[in-house]
Amino acid sequence: MLQLAVFLFLCVVWGTTWVGIKMTLEGFPPFLGAAARFAVAILALFAYTRWTGVSLRVKRRDFLAISVSAFLMYTLDYGLVYWGEQHLSAGVTSIFFATFPLFTGVWSNFLFRQEPFRWHKFSGLVLGFVGVVVVFYDQLLATQFSHLVVLATLAIISGAAGGAMAVIIVKKYLAHLHPISLSFHQMLQGIFFLGMFGILLEHSAAIHFNARVGLALLYLGLIGSALAFTLYYWLLQHMSPITLSLIIYITPLVALLVDYLVYREVVALRTVLGMLIIFAGITLTEAERYRHR
């Protein structure tokens, strides 16, 4: 029950972070904006460890896996997502990032051999992605796939592939670490990588800081990163990476629900159909688990 509650909490939090990223980009260039987000997060994690006494020590043998996963998760994943979302809406960005569970399934089944291949799981992942595309079909068409849109799309899909591989590496090699310690060390190295790319590529970009940008940065850093990643890695110790990656299919639906509750946006019939397809995909992916209960 606790695992389900945490899973749903992450769906809600990460369902709102797409808009938070868009707000942050109003004041920061992408790589420096992502670095600032995780700088806020790491300060919060450090303060928490000082208060609770959680050790941040990691063994030397874990350093390489932490470094590789940090580069894949923060530089490749978040760096490219931030860059791509400059040229796409938050909703369209979430469509292309919804390839994350597909990559998780491919890496887990074929590259790292962590889970035996199951056709029903892979079919469920594909079905869920189709559902996300159906929900955001109109927004997808609105991009008209210009030159920058194509580059942004490739960037986000590459980021999703990198982030998925990072999760598999964590599950295989780093699951024994305390979630807070793991998050801290990954973010510390992620800040270094993102900051380095920001200085090299964005040194002439202006930063426009205001209350809106500041609040978005605090929310992304404290709730969307420090708290969310700690809970995510805790869940990863108890759940399959493929199952956990299904969060990515649910977060766009959370964004739609918030739009309806706050702005009274009408939910179209196609949106309802897309939601049903997504949940059908999730059910198909998890069918074996419930069959054996």
TORKOL-4160 file (C-alpha; in steps of 0.2 Angstrom, whole numbers, padded with zeros to 4 digits, m for minus):
293
<pt num="1" X="0000" Y="0000" Z="0000"/>
<pt num="2" X="0014" Y="0012" Z="0004"/>
<pt num="3" X="0023" Y="0008" Z="m0012"/>
<pt num="4" X="0007" Y="0012" Z="m0022"/>
<pt num="5" X="0005" Y="0029" Z="m0012"/>
<pt num="6" X="0023" Y="0034" Z="m0016"/>
<pt num="7" X="0020" Y="0029" Z="m0034"/>
<pt num="8" X="0005" Y="0040" Z="m0036"/>
<pt num="9" X="0013" Y="0054" Z="m0027"/>
<pt num="10" X="0027" Y="0054" Z="m0040"/>
<pt num="11" X="0015" Y="0054" Z="m0054"/>
<pt num="12" X="0007" Y="0070" Z="m0047"/>
<pt num="13" X="0023" Y="0078" Z="m0043"/>
<pt num="14" X="0032" Y="0074" Z="m0060"/>
<pt num="15" X="0015" Y="0078" Z="m0069"/>
<pt num="16" X="0017" Y="0096" Z="m0064"/>
<pt num="17" X="0036" Y="0098" Z="m0067"/>
<pt num="18" X="0034" Y="0099" Z="m0086"/>
<pt num="19" X="0026" Y="0116" Z="m0083"/>
<pt num="20" X="0039" Y="0120" Z="m0070"/>
<pt num="21" X="0053" Y="0117" Z="m0082"/>
<pt num="22" X="0044" Y="0129" Z="m0095"/>
<pt num="23" X="0044" Y="0143" Z="m0081"/>
<pt num="24" X="0062" Y="0140" Z="m0077"/>
<pt num="25" X="0067" Y="0142" Z="m0095"/>
<pt num="26" X="0059" Y="0160" Z="m0095"/>
<pt num="27" X="0074" Y="0165" Z="m0084"/>
<pt num="28" X="0088" Y="0153" Z="m0087"/>
<pt num="29" X="0096" Y="0145" Z="m0102"/>
<pt num="30" X="0093" Y="0126" Z="m0102"/>
<pt num="31" X="0109" Y="0118" Z="m0095"/>
<pt num="32" X="0112" Y="0132" Z="m0082"/>
<pt num="33" X="0093" Y="0131" Z="m0077"/>
<pt num="34" X="0095" Y="0112" Z="m0075"/>
<pt num="35" X="0111" Y="0114" Z="m0064"/>
<pt num="36" X="0102" Y="0127" Z="m0054"/>
<pt num="37" X="0088" Y="0116" Z="m0050"/>
<pt num="38" X="0099" Y="0102" Z="m0044"/>
<pt num="39" X="0109" Y="0114" Z="m0034"/>
<pt num="40" X="0094" Y="0118" Z="m0024"/>
<pt num="41" X="0090" Y="0100" Z="m0022"/>
<pt num="42" X="0107" Y="0095" Z="m0016"/>
<pt num="43" X="0107" Y="0109" Z="m0003"/>
<pt num="44" X="0091" Y="0102" Z="0003"/>
<pt num="45" X="0098" Y="0084" Z="0004"/>
<pt num="46" X="0114" Y="0089" Z="0012"/>
<pt num="47" X="0104" Y="0099" Z="0026"/>
<pt num="48" X="0093" Y="0083" Z="0028"/>
<pt num="49" X="0108" Y="0072" Z="0031"/>
<pt num="50" X="0115" Y="0084" Z="0044"/>
<pt num="51" X="0099" Y="0084" Z="0053"/>
<pt num="52" X="0096" Y="0065" Z="0052"/>
<pt num="53" X="0113" Y="0058" Z="0052"/>
<pt num="54" X="0111" Y="0049" Z="0036"/>
<pt num="55" X="0129" Y="0045" Z="0030"/>
<pt num="56" X="0134" Y="0051" Z="0013"/>
<pt num="57" X="0149" Y="0039" Z="0011"/>
<pt num="58" X="0150" Y="0028" Z="m0004"/>
<pt num="59" X="0163" Y="0014" Z="m0007"/>
<pt num="60" X="0176" Y="0017" Z="m0021"/>
<pt num="61" X="0169" Y="0002" Z="m0031"/>
<pt num="62" X="0153" Y="0012" Z="m0033"/>
<pt num="63" X="0160" Y="0028" Z="m0040"/>
<pt num="64" X="0161" Y="0023" Z="m0058"/>
<pt num="65" X="0143" Y="0017" Z="m0058"/>
<pt num="66" X="0137" Y="0033" Z="m0050"/>
<pt num="67" X="0147" Y="0044" Z="m0062"/>
<pt num="68" X="0140" Y="0035" Z="m0077"/>
<pt num="69" X="0122" Y="0035" Z="m0071"/>
<pt num="70" X="0124" Y="0053" Z="m0066"/>
<pt num="71" X="0130" Y="0058" Z="m0083"/>
<pt num="72" X="0116" Y="0048" Z="m0092"/>
<pt num="73" X="0102" Y="0054" Z="m0080"/>
<pt num="74" X="0107" Y="0073" Z="m0077"/>
<pt num="75" X="0117" Y="0078" Z="m0092"/>
<pt num="76" X="0110" Y="0068" Z="m0106"/>
<pt num="77" X="0092" Y="0066" Z="m0099"/>
<pt num="78" X="0088" Y="0083" Z="m0090"/>
<pt num="79" X="0101" Y="0093" Z="m0100"/>
<pt num="80" X="0093" Y="0088" Z="m0117"/>
<pt num="81" X="0075" Y="0089" Z="m0110"/>
<pt num="82" X="0078" Y="0107" Z="m0104"/>
<pt num="83" X="0086" Y="0111" Z="m0121"/>
<pt num="84" X="0072" Y="0103" Z="m0131"/>
<pt num="85" X="0058" Y="0111" Z="m0121"/>
<pt num="86" X="0063" Y="0128" Z="m0127"/>
<pt num="87" X="0056" Y="0123" Z="m0144"/>
<pt num="88" X="0041" Y="0113" Z="m0139"/>
<pt num="89" X="0026" Y="0114" Z="m0127"/>
<pt num="90" X="0026" Y="0105" Z="m0110"/>
<pt num="91" X="0013" Y="0093" Z="m0117"/>
<pt num="92" X="0022" Y="0089" Z="m0133"/>
<pt num="93" X="0038" Y="0087" Z="m0123"/>
<pt num="94" X="0030" Y="0074" Z="m0112"/>
<pt num="95" X="0024" Y="0064" Z="m0128"/>
<pt num="96" X="0042" Y="0061" Z="m0134"/>
<pt num="97" X="0048" Y="0058" Z="m0116"/>
<pt num="98" X="0035" Y="0045" Z="m0115"/>
<pt num="99" X="0047" Y="0034" Z="m0125"/>
<pt num="100" X="0056" Y="0032" Z="m0108"/>
<pt num="101" X="0047" Y="0015" Z="m0103"/>
<pt num="102" X="0050" Y="0008" Z="m0120"/>
<pt num="103" X="0069" Y="0011" Z="m0118"/>
<pt num="104" X="0068" Y="0004" Z="m0101"/>
<pt num="105" X="0060" Y="m0012" Z="m0107"/>
<pt num="106" X="0073" Y="m0013" Z="m0121"/>
<pt num="107" X="0088" Y="m0010" Z="m0110"/>
<pt num="108" X="0082" Y="m0021" Z="m0096"/>
<pt num="109" X="0077" Y="m0036" Z="m0107"/>
<pt num="110" X="0090" Y="m0036" Z="m0121"/>
<pt num="111" X="0106" Y="m0026" Z="m0115"/>
<pt num="112" X="0107" Y="m0029" Z="m0096"/>
<pt num="113" X="0097" Y="m0045" Z="m0096"/>
<pt num="114" X="0089" Y="m0040" Z="m0079"/>
<pt num="115" X="0072" Y="m0047" Z="m0084"/>
<pt num="116" X="0066" Y="m0061" Z="m0095"/>
<pt num="117" X="0058" Y="m0054" Z="m0111"/>
<pt num="118" X="0039" Y="m0055" Z="m0110"/>
<pt num="119" X="0028" Y="m0050" Z="m0126"/>
<pt num="120" X="0014" Y="m0044" Z="m0115"/>
<pt num="121" X="0025" Y="m0032" Z="m0106"/>
<pt num="122" X="0033" Y="m0025" Z="m0122"/>
<pt num="123" X="0016" Y="m0024" Z="m0130"/>
<pt num="124" X="0009" Y="m0015" Z="m0115"/>
<pt num="125" X="0023" Y="m0002" Z="m0116"/>
<pt num="126" X="0020" Y="0001" Z="m0135"/>
<pt num="127" X="0001" Y="0002" Z="m0131"/>
<pt num="128" X="0004" Y="0015" Z="m0117"/>
<pt num="129" X="0014" Y="0026" Z="m0129"/>
<pt num="130" X="0001" Y="0025" Z="m0142"/>
<pt num="131" X="m0011" Y="0031" Z="m0129"/>
<pt num="132" X="0000" Y="0046" Z="m0125"/>
<pt num="133" X="0001" Y="0051" Z="m0143"/>
<pt num="134" X="m0018" Y="0050" Z="m0145"/>
<pt num="135" X="m0021" Y="0061" Z="m0130"/>
<pt num="136" X="m0009" Y="0075" Z="m0137"/>
<pt num="137" X="m0012" Y="0072" Z="m0155"/>
<pt num="138" X="m0018" Y="0090" Z="m0158"/>
<pt num="139" X="m0003" Y="0098" Z="m0149"/>
<pt num="140" X="0008" Y="0086" Z="m0159"/>
<pt num="141" X="0001" Y="0092" Z="m0176"/>
<pt num="142" X="0003" Y="0110" Z="m0170"/>
<pt num="143" X="0022" Y="0109" Z="m0170"/>
<pt num="144" X="0022" Y="0106" Z="m0189"/>
<pt num="145" X="0039" Y="0098" Z="m0186"/>
<pt num="146" X="0050" Y="0112" Z="m0191"/>
<pt num="147" X="0069" Y="0111" Z="m0191"/>
<pt num="148" X="0070" Y="0116" Z="m0173"/>
<pt num="149" X="0056" Y="0104" Z="m0168"/>
<pt num="150" X="0064" Y="0089" Z="m0176"/>
<pt num="151" X="0081" Y="0093" Z="m0167"/>
<pt num="152" X="0071" Y="0096" Z="m0150"/>
<pt num="153" X="0062" Y="0079" Z="m0153"/>
<pt num="154" X="0078" Y="0070" Z="m0156"/>
<pt num="155" X="0086" Y="0078" Z="m0141"/>
<pt num="156" X="0071" Y="0073" Z="m0129"/>
<pt num="157" X="0071" Y="0055" Z="m0136"/>
<pt num="158" X="0090" Y="0054" Z="m0133"/>
<pt num="159" X="0087" Y="0060" Z="m0116"/>
<pt num="160" X="0074" Y="0047" Z="m0112"/>
<pt num="161" X="0085" Y="0034" Z="m0119"/>
<pt num="162" X="0099" Y="0040" Z="m0107"/>
<pt num="163" X="0088" Y="0042" Z="m0092"/>
<pt num="164" X="0081" Y="0024" Z="m0095"/>
<pt num="165" X="0099" Y="0017" Z="m0095"/>
<pt num="166" X="0103" Y="0026" Z="m0079"/>
<pt num="167" X="0089" Y="0018" Z="m0070"/>
<pt num="168" X="0094" Y="0001" Z="m0076"/>
<pt num="169" X="0112" Y="0004" Z="m0070"/>
<pt num="170" X="0106" Y="0010" Z="m0053"/>
<pt num="171" X="0095" Y="m0005" Z="m0051"/>
<pt num="172" X="0109" Y="m0017" Z="m0056"/>
<pt num="173" X="0124" Y="m0010" Z="m0047"/>
<pt num="174" X="0118" Y="0003" Z="m0035"/>
<pt num="175" X="0102" Y="m0003" Z="m0027"/>
<pt num="176" X="0111" Y="m0007" Z="m0010"/>
<pt num="177" X="0115" Y="0012" Z="m0007"/>
<pt num="178" X="0104" Y="0023" Z="0003"/>
<pt num="179" X="0092" Y="0032" Z="m0008"/>
<pt num="180" X="0097" Y="0049" Z="m0001"/>
<pt num="181" X="0116" Y="0045" Z="m0002"/>
<pt num="182" X="0113" Y="0039" Z="m0020"/>
<pt num="183" X="0103" Y="0055" Z="m0025"/>
<pt num="184" X="0116" Y="0066" Z="m0017"/>
<pt num="185" X="0131" Y="0059" Z="m0026"/>
<pt num="186" X="0122" Y="0058" Z="m0043"/>
<pt num="187" X="0116" Y="0076" Z="m0042"/>
<pt num="188" X="0133" Y="0082" Z="m0036"/>
<pt num="189" X="0141" Y="0075" Z="m0052"/>
<pt num="190" X="0126" Y="0080" Z="m0062"/>
<pt num="191" X="0128" Y="0098" Z="m0057"/>
<pt num="192" X="0146" Y="0098" Z="m0062"/>
<pt num="193" X="0142" Y="0091" Z="m0080"/>
<pt num="194" X="0128" Y="0102" Z="m0082"/>
<pt num="195" X="0137" Y="0117" Z="m0076"/>
<pt num="196" X="0152" Y="0113" Z="m0087"/>
<pt num="197" X="0141" Y="0112" Z="m0103"/>
<pt num="198" X="0132" Y="0128" Z="m0097"/>
<pt num="199" X="0148" Y="0138" Z="m0096"/>
<pt num="200" X="0155" Y="0132" Z="m0112"/>
<pt num="201" X="0138" Y="0134" Z="m0122"/>
<pt num="202" X="0128" Y="0147" Z="m0113"/>
<pt num="203" X="0141" Y="0159" Z="m0107"/>
<pt num="204" X="0133" Y="0174" Z="m0117"/>
<pt num="205" X="0115" Y="0169" Z="m0112"/>
<pt num="206" X="0107" Y="0182" Z="m0101"/>
<pt num="207" X="0098" Y="0176" Z="m0084"/>
<pt num="208" X="0082" Y="0185" Z="m0080"/>
<pt num="209" X="0077" Y="0180" Z="m0062"/>
<pt num="210" X="0060" Y="0185" Z="m0055"/>
<pt num="211" X="0048" Y="0178" Z="m0042"/>
<pt num="212" X="0039" Y="0166" Z="m0055"/>
<pt num="213" X="0056" Y="0159" Z="m0060"/>
<pt num="214" X="0062" Y="0158" Z="m0042"/>
<pt num="215" X="0046" Y="0149" Z="m0036"/>
<pt num="216" X="0047" Y="0136" Z="m0051"/>
<pt num="217" X="0066" Y="0133" Z="m0047"/>
<pt num="218" X="0062" Y="0130" Z="m0028"/>
<pt num="219" X="0048" Y="0118" Z="m0032"/>
<pt num="220" X="0058" Y="0109" Z="m0045"/>
<pt num="221" X="0073" Y="0108" Z="m0034"/>
<pt num="222" X="0065" Y="0103" Z="m0017"/>
<pt num="223" X="0049" Y="0093" Z="m0022"/>
<pt num="224" X="0052" Y="0088" Z="m0040"/>
<pt num="225" X="0071" Y="0083" Z="m0037"/>
<pt num="226" X="0077" Y="0081" Z="m0019"/>
<pt num="227" X="0061" Y="0073" Z="m0012"/>
<pt num="228" X="0055" Y="0064" Z="m0028"/>
<pt num="229" X="0072" Y="0056" Z="m0033"/>
<pt num="230" X="0074" Y="0050" Z="m0015"/>
<pt num="231" X="0057" Y="0042" Z="m0016"/>
<pt num="232" X="0060" Y="0035" Z="m0033"/>
<pt num="233" X="0076" Y="0026" Z="m0029"/>
<pt num="234" X="0067" Y="0019" Z="m0013"/>
<pt num="235" X="0054" Y="0012" Z="m0025"/>
<pt num="236" X="0067" Y="0005" Z="m0037"/>
<pt num="237" X="0073" Y="m0006" Z="m0023"/>
<pt num="238" X="0056" Y="m0014" Z="m0022"/>
<pt num="239" X="0049" Y="m0013" Z="m0039"/>
<pt num="240" X="0054" Y="m0018" Z="m0057"/>
<pt num="241" X="0062" Y="m0004" Z="m0067"/>
<pt num="242" X="0049" Y="m0007" Z="m0081"/>
<pt num="243" X="0034" Y="m0006" Z="m0069"/>
<pt num="244" X="0041" Y="0010" Z="m0061"/>
<pt num="245" X="0044" Y="0018" Z="m0078"/>
<pt num="246" X="0025" Y="0018" Z="m0081"/>
<pt num="247" X="0025" Y="0034" Z="m0071"/>
<pt num="248" X="0030" Y="0043" Z="m0087"/>
<pt num="249" X="0013" Y="0037" Z="m0095"/>
<pt num="250" X="0003" Y="0044" Z="m0081"/>
<pt num="251" X="0011" Y="0061" Z="m0078"/>
<pt num="252" X="0004" Y="0069" Z="m0094"/>
<pt num="253" X="m0014" Y="0064" Z="m0088"/>
<pt num="254" X="m0010" Y="0073" Z="m0072"/>
<pt num="255" X="m0006" Y="0088" Z="m0081"/>
<pt num="256" X="m0022" Y="0087" Z="m0091"/>
<pt num="257" X="m0032" Y="0085" Z="m0075"/>
<pt num="258" X="m0024" Y="0100" Z="m0067"/>
<pt num="259" X="m0029" Y="0110" Z="m0083"/>
<pt num="260" X="m0047" Y="0105" Z="m0081"/>
<pt num="261" X="m0048" Y="0108" Z="m0062"/>
<pt num="262" X="m0039" Y="0125" Z="m0063"/>
<pt num="263" X="m0044" Y="0132" Z="m0081"/>
<pt num="264" X="m0059" Y="0121" Z="m0084"/>
<pt num="265" X="m0052" Y="0115" Z="m0100"/>
<pt num="266" X="m0064" Y="0104" Z="m0109"/>
<pt num="267" X="m0058" Y="0086" Z="m0110"/>
<pt num="268" X="m0061" Y="0080" Z="m0128"/>
<pt num="269" X="m0067" Y="0062" Z="m0133"/>
<pt num="270" X="m0050" Y="0058" Z="m0140"/>
<pt num="271" X="m0042" Y="0062" Z="m0124"/>
<pt num="272" X="m0053" Y="0050" Z="m0115"/>
<pt num="273" X="m0050" Y="0037" Z="m0128"/>
<pt num="274" X="m0031" Y="0040" Z="m0126"/>
<pt num="275" X="m0032" Y="0038" Z="m0107"/>
<pt num="276" X="m0041" Y="0021" Z="m0109"/>
<pt num="277" X="m0028" Y="0015" Z="m0121"/>
<pt num="278" X="m0014" Y="0020" Z="m0108"/>
<pt num="279" X="m0023" Y="0011" Z="m0094"/>
<pt num="280" X="m0025" Y="m0004" Z="m0105"/>
<pt num="281" X="m0006" Y="m0004" Z="m0109"/>
<pt num="282" X="m0002" Y="m0003" Z="m0090"/>
<pt num="283" X="m0014" Y="m0017" Z="m0087"/>
<pt num="284" X="m0006" Y="m0028" Z="m0100"/>
<pt num="285" X="0011" Y="m0024" Z="m0094"/>
<pt num="286" X="0007" Y="m0029" Z="m0076"/>
<pt num="287" X="m0005" Y="m0043" Z="m0080"/>
<pt num="288" X="0008" Y="m0057" Z="m0075"/>
<pt num="289" X="0010" Y="m0049" Z="m0058"/>
<pt num="290" X="m0009" Y="m0049" Z="m0054"/>
<pt num="291" X="m0011" Y="m0066" Z="m0061"/>
<pt num="292" X="0001" Y="m0073" Z="m0048"/>
<pt num="293" X="m0007" Y="m0065" Z="m0033"/>
